[in-house]
């Protein structure tokens, strides 16, 4: 049978299919609904230092081929995560990746240092789509120098695999990927949501309580595929492709563009068994094409068929 095993730097997974942060909670709601088959790792919802109630409602709205969300990083905070959620997550028999975010570099470092001592965490994912309050609100993921510095500080506090999840709301995402690499990240995750707005024409105001939100779902997939393609061409780092993956064909687009693994997000809300179905589809595709491993397809859409490294 063809193998779905993948290697992301030091992170070795039985499957390239991950749960995108913020779309799978801490797994409790999905456990009764989906089999483990095909799941390579569980990425938690983003954890912050202190508990967060999130943004005012309404916080979600459907859009053509997607959805806008403005949840506001609602989460129980670091202490409750370690005491309550982390022990529950250990019941999942797949690697655990914890997503973290902060308003300052120091908050990221505090989170990383606290999680360093916890067992059963395979990697950290840095949510870089958060405003740095000390720098006037600029997103950590929008400034290369700020990004490099932050990743370097977390790298000093965390010894395991480190993933930098990049925002697409930039001019040249490959420059941010290079900055993350210089800071010490070993894996890039691309992309986070695109900023968007829906206006209620009756109330004549933005529909979301937070005014704007993050666009996800199939509507952003072409953007995400192009950005993965650009990152793969510009760096030697393994990439996790994220953005609008609903089926096997979608996942294959990301792999051919250069993603060694993919994270399924919005599709989990539509069909909780999406990941097992994609896993079966990938095995079928490999068998039909006489391939032994998914890794044979990574980056195959690039003209030369070879990785382009640019230091």
Phi and psi in degrees as a GROMACS rama.xvg file:
@    title "Ramachandran Plot"
@    xaxis  label "Phi"
@    yaxis  label "Psi"
@TYPE xy
-58.2121  147.715  UNK-2
-94.9229  138.894  UNK-3
-103.011  6.48352  UNK-4
-62.4904  140.115  UNK-5
-135.311  158.37  UNK-6
-127.113  121.531  UNK-7
-113.016  90.0805  UNK-8
61.2122  -121.471  UNK-9
-86.5233  -3.14961  UNK-10
-93.4048  113.795  UNK-11
-107.185  126.877  UNK-12
-124.439  148.404  UNK-13
-76.0142  -17.3163  UNK-14
-147.813  150.55  UNK-15
-83.3302  3.13721  UNK-16
-99.0901  119.451  UNK-17
-118.231  165.308  UNK-18
-95.2215  126.146  UNK-19
-69.5844  138.389  UNK-20
-55.8307  136.489  UNK-21
89.3916  -7.96228  UNK-22
-112.576  -2.33723  UNK-23
-130.659  5.12101  UNK-24
54.7414  -131.459  UNK-25
-111.282  21.3461  UNK-26
88.7618  -13.6482  UNK-27
-62.1159  -43.3116  UNK-28
-68.1376  -28.7451  UNK-29
-91.0137  -20.9093  UNK-30
-51.3188  -43.5352  UNK-31
-76.2421  -11.7286  UNK-32
-102.081  -20.6485  UNK-33
-135.152  148.267  UNK-34
-80.1778  159.022  UNK-35
-70.8477  -19.8306  UNK-36
-55.0908  126.335  UNK-37
93.3425  -12.0776  UNK-38
-85.9794  121.416  UNK-39
-88.9702  -35.4715  UNK-40
-163.826  153.907  UNK-41
-107.971  120.673  UNK-42
-99.5979  123.69  UNK-43
-73.2158  166.168  UNK-44
-64.2295  156.711  UNK-45
-66.8883  134.354  UNK-46
-103.719  136.401  UNK-47
-115.707  169.411  UNK-48
-62.4022  -47.3103  UNK-49
-107.967  155.655  UNK-50
-59.0658  147.749  UNK-51
-130.227  134  UNK-52
-83.8896  -16.9454  UNK-53
89.5625  -175.356  UNK-54
-80.6756  162.433  UNK-55
-65.7204  152.848  UNK-56
-83.0486  160.951  UNK-57
-70.7098  147.353  UNK-58
-118.189  -4.78986  UNK-59
-142.557  145.93  UNK-60
-152.121  137.436  UNK-61
-73.6464  147.572  UNK-62
-132.95  167.218  UNK-63
-56.9891  120.638  UNK-64
60.1769  31.9708  UNK-65
175.522  -159.904  UNK-66
-155.479  154.647  UNK-67
-108.091  136.782  UNK-68
-132.02  145.913  UNK-69
-137.951  59.2288  UNK-70
-66.0715  -37.0522  UNK-71
84.0296  29.617  UNK-72
56.1163  39.6872  UNK-73
-57.5284  126.752  UNK-74
-165.958  163.331  UNK-75
-79.0169  -5.56631  UNK-76
87.8358  163.073  UNK-77
-58.2805  -50.4225  UNK-78
-60.3773  -47.0967  UNK-79
-68.2023  -33.8107  UNK-80
-61.1513  -46.8966  UNK-81
-66.752  -40.8209  UNK-82
-78.4554  -36.3452  UNK-83
-111.633  -54.4632  UNK-84
-76.0671  -41.1174  UNK-85
-60.293  -44.441  UNK-86
-59.5459  -36.5433  UNK-87
-67.2938  -38.8788  UNK-88
-65.0114  -23.35  UNK-89
-66.7776  -13.9506  UNK-90
-73.4377  -18.364  UNK-91
-77.3388  134.735  UNK-92
-95.6011  35.3352  UNK-93
-129.474  159.041  UNK-94
-57.2304  145.062  UNK-95
-108.869  126.875  UNK-96
-115.894  125.526  UNK-97
-102.109  125.633  UNK-98
-89.0811  133.692  UNK-99
-130.578  155.04  UNK-100
-152.155  153.978  UNK-101
-149.08  168.973  UNK-102
-93.8658  -12.4404  UNK-103
-139.378  163.135  UNK-104
-59.3024  -38.4043  UNK-105
-62.7566  -34.9044  UNK-106
-67.5187  -41.9736  UNK-107
-58.752  -45.0986  UNK-108
-64.2263  -42.2759  UNK-109
-60.3571  -43.5183  UNK-110
-62.0065  -47.9378  UNK-111
-62.6743  -42.3244  UNK-112
-65.3519  -39.0007  UNK-113
-68.0797  -37.4512  UNK-114
-79.1945  -21.0447  UNK-115
-55.6052  -36.4653  UNK-116
-86.8971  2.22146  UNK-117
-95.4359  137.625  UNK-118
-81.0727  156.274  UNK-119
82.5893  10.8606  UNK-120
-104.63  117.069  UNK-121
-81.4723  -30.5209  UNK-122
-164.336  162.191  UNK-123
-109.975  142.102  UNK-124
-115.091  123.803  UNK-125
-87.4137  116.296  UNK-126
-80.5451  106.58  UNK-127
-99.5824  10.3898  UNK-128
-95.5061  38.2653  UNK-129
-118.578  143.304  UNK-130
-75.907  136.399  UNK-131
-86.6574  108.438  UNK-132
-65.7468  -24.5666  UNK-133
-78.4061  -15.7184  UNK-134
-112.655  27.1825  UNK-135
77.5451  17.6118  UNK-136
94.1444  1.33503  UNK-137
-65.3254  138.635  UNK-138
-66.6619  140.051  UNK-139
-56.4227  -35.2111  UNK-140
-84.3893  5.67397  UNK-141
-105.649  -8.56689  UNK-142
-124.061  119.125  UNK-143
-61.8625  -43.1492  UNK-144
-66.0315  -42.5162  UNK-145
-64.6604  -41.4217  UNK-146
-63.0229  -48.508  UNK-147
-59.3309  -43.4131  UNK-148
-63.2849  -46.0738  UNK-149
-61.079  -48.8665  UNK-150
-60.3746  -40.0385  UNK-151
-62.8841  -38.8158  UNK-152
-67.2162  -40.8686  UNK-153
-68.2152  -38.501  UNK-154
-57.921  -36.3774  UNK-155
-70.9401  -21.1713  UNK-156
-101.129  -14.0407  UNK-157
-129.836  125.682  UNK-158
-94.5748  -13.0632  UNK-159
-87.4937  -175.526  UNK-160
-56.2082  138.514  UNK-161
-125.967  124.638  UNK-162
-110.005  131.903  UNK-163
-105.175  114.886  UNK-164
-93.9758  117.748  UNK-165
-94.8256  145.984  UNK-166
-82.0256  143.397  UNK-167
-84.0774  -5.25284  UNK-168
-83.2275  52.9017  UNK-169
-138.796  168.62  UNK-170
-79.7913  -44.7104  UNK-171
-134.968  96.4531  UNK-172
-66.4757  -26.0419  UNK-173
-64.5155  -29.7963  UNK-174
-67.0884  -36.7567  UNK-175
-70.8746  -34.9748  UNK-176
-63.5235  -41.5727  UNK-177
-62.9606  -40.4746  UNK-178
-63.7432  -41.0766  UNK-179
-61.8771  -40.1954  UNK-180
-64.5269  -42.4742  UNK-181
-62.8374  -32.8052  UNK-182
-74.7257  -19.3555  UNK-183
120.135  3.94334  UNK-184
-69.9788  142.916  UNK-185
-103.669  -14.8154  UNK-186
-138.32  141.576  UNK-187
-109.51  136.513  UNK-188
-113.607  126.805  UNK-189
-147.587  123.921  UNK-190
-131.521  166.667  UNK-191
-82.4551  -173.651  UNK-192
-74.1794  157.162  UNK-193
-90.3931  144.192  UNK-194
-72.9853  137.313  UNK-195
-156.174  173.221  UNK-196
-148.098  144.177  UNK-197
-121.486  133.459  UNK-198
-109.819  129.368  UNK-199
-76.8363  112.468  UNK-200
-74.7336  -17.3821  UNK-201
-79.8511  -48.9287  UNK-202
-80.0705  -15.9332  UNK-203
58.1153  44.2888  UNK-204
-151.608  160.889  UNK-205
-55.6138  138.588  UNK-206
-71.6841  -39.5444  UNK-207
-72.7273  144.042  UNK-208
-61.9814  -27.2234  UNK-209
-93.897  10.5896  UNK-210
73.444  -60.3839  UNK-211
-116.391  166.08  UNK-212
-152.186  -174.514  UNK-213
-100.73  125.758  UNK-214
-85.1838  129.131  UNK-215
-135.908  177.481  UNK-216
98.9771  -176.501  UNK-217
-54.6668  -25.1301  UNK-218
-59.3558  -30.2748  UNK-219
-97.6991  -2.51287  UNK-220
-57.56  -46.816  UNK-221
-59.3634  -35.5118  UNK-222
-65.26  -45.6778  UNK-223
-64.5858  -43.4309  UNK-224
-60.0091  -44.0302  UNK-225
-63.1886  -40.0538  UNK-226
-69.6025  -37.9348  UNK-227
-61.9014  -42.9562  UNK-228
-57.6425  -44.8088  UNK-229
-67.6795  -41.386  UNK-230
-64.8942  -43.0815  UNK-231
-61.2338  -40.657  UNK-232
-70.1544  -26.5574  UNK-233
-98.4636  -16.5294  UNK-234
-136.363  171.066  UNK-235
-104.596  12.2732  UNK-236
-83.2983  144.035  UNK-237
-67.1462  144.433  UNK-238
-121.805  137.761  UNK-239
-100.634  118.76  UNK-240
-87.561  133.19  UNK-241
-139.056  136.907  UNK-242
138.594  93.6378  UNK-243
76.7305  25.1912  UNK-244
-80.7295  114.731  UNK-245
-113.466  -21.3748  UNK-246
-153.802  -177.333  UNK-247
-61.9263  -43.1297  UNK-248
-59.4311  -40.3887  UNK-249
-61.3699  -46.7906  UNK-250
-61.197  -40.1007  UNK-251
-65.0509  -34.4644  UNK-252
-58.2249  -44.5398  UNK-253
-65.2035  -41.8782  UNK-254
-62.5646  -45.7898  UNK-255
-64.7634  -29.8662  UNK-256
-74.6727  -19.9404  UNK-257
134.277  2.59946  UNK-258
-80.8596  129.228  UNK-259
-82.4121  -20.1467  UNK-260
-149.261  165.931  UNK-261
-136.625  151.558  UNK-262
-116.034  129.124  UNK-263
-95.5344  129.284  UNK-264
-120.789  -89.5153  UNK-265
-55.7798  -32.7188  UNK-266
-59.2634  -26.8968  UNK-267
-63.1213  -29.0098  UNK-268
-73.676  -30.2048  UNK-269
-83.6064  -45.7632  UNK-270
-145.683  103.23  UNK-271
-59.9879  -18.2684  UNK-272
-97.6941  21.0788  UNK-273
-59.7712  -43.9185  UNK-274
-62.9728  -48.7768  UNK-275
-59.0354  -35.5698  UNK-276
-68.4847  -40.0251  UNK-277
-66.1338  -39.9776  UNK-278
-58.7272  -45.1907  UNK-279
-62.9864  -39.506  UNK-280
-65.8648  -37.7403  UNK-281
-65.1718  -42.8768  UNK-282
-62.6151  -40.4955  UNK-283
-63.6359  -42.9701  UNK-284
-62.6101  -43.5667  UNK-285
-63.1908  -43.7604  UNK-286
-64.0605  -42.7885  UNK-287
-65.4667  -27.2471  UNK-288
-103.186  12.08  UNK-289
64.9446  32.2024  UNK-290
-104.364  145.019  UNK-291
-94.2878  -24.102  UNK-292
-148.34  146.874  UNK-293
-63.5348  -28.0897  UNK-294
-62.6726  -20.2919  UNK-295
-66.8178  -18.8685  UNK-296
-98.0533  -12.1677  UNK-297
-62.1253  119.123  UNK-298
78.8453  10.6024  UNK-299
-65.3902  -17.2687  UNK-300
-78.7417  -9.11419  UNK-301
-75.0128  139.473  UNK-302
-53.1169  -46.1356  UNK-303
-78.7564  -19.597  UNK-304
77.3909  2.11937  UNK-305
-119.812  152.806  UNK-306
-70.9387  140.84  UNK-307
-107.349  113.409  UNK-308
-100.053  131.457  UNK-309
-132.383  105.559  UNK-310
